[in-house]
Structure formats: C-alpha cells, structure tokens
Amino acid sequence: MAQGIFNTISYVTKETLTQGPITPGQNRMKAFATDGLWVGECHVTAYDDPSQWHHHANYDSVMYMLSGRIRVDWGQEGERSFEIGKGDYAFFPRGAIHRAQIIEGEDVRYVFVRLGVGETVMNVDGPGFIDPDTGKRILVSVVES
C-alpha cells in the first residue's frame, strides 16, 4: 500500500488545538499540519468591522461553516462578496485576497482544510490577487460561473 499523509488513525480534541496564525478579526487554531496539509478551526470575531484583508499564499483552502453567518469580501477592488452560514462551504484559490465580517451569530466558527506549502496566512493592506509564485499583486479577470 502506498504511503499516505497519515501513518495511523489519530484524533485531536478541542482542548489540544494549538494557536495558529492570527488575522485581526479571525483567530485560528491548528488541529493538524504536515507537508502539504493544514487543518484547523477559526473563531471569527469581526463584529463591527471586517477582518483584515489576507490571503493564503500557496494554499488552496476549503472552508465549512460550523455556526453563524459571515459575509466574505473579495475581488480586484474588494467589490465582490458572498454570504455563507452554518452548513455551507466556500473554496479559496491560492493568492485570492479576502476578508470576513459577521452578519449573524454570537459564536461564529468554521473549519478549514488547506492544501499547499509555506506560510498559511499573509495579512495585507487591501484587496486584489497575489501571484503565489512571486508574492506580487496581479490583475485577474473574474469569469462568472
């Protein structure tokens, strides 16, 4: 059998989560990290103002909302947004700058799985897109699906 990421069955309890990268308005806790994979939970605290703009560099991210409802802003000028709530998923490509703000709920949390390498969170001053290979801002045409 081919060697996978996990050598045995294991688990992490909420009491043993460790502090992950912090974006003002989003406090992340790490459950598991290894080459190519980062898994954790985020407590969103951005009530009155959105969280800081940030991206996940060379990581593709999958997000699953556990509780509450947030608005996610993104786009070249931050002009695009969507809302997700409990039970919803969102997918973020490498280098897509975004931010979140609570629109409903007292204890707003989501779980995320990230696939990639390097730093998992890069806080930045504004919206747009980052080339994951160079770390520089780029212009991207967004195509409606």
PEPE-V851586 format. One record per helix or strand. SS is the DSSP state (alpha for helix, beta for strand). FROM is the first residue (numbers start at 1). LEN is the number of residues. If there is no record, write none. Layout:
SS|FROM|LEN + SS|FROM|LEN
This chain:
alpha|14|3 + beta|18|6 + beta|26|9 + beta|37|8 + beta|54|2 + beta|59|16 + beta|80|6 + beta|89|4 + beta|96|1 + beta|98|19 + beta|122|2 + beta|129|2 + beta|137|2
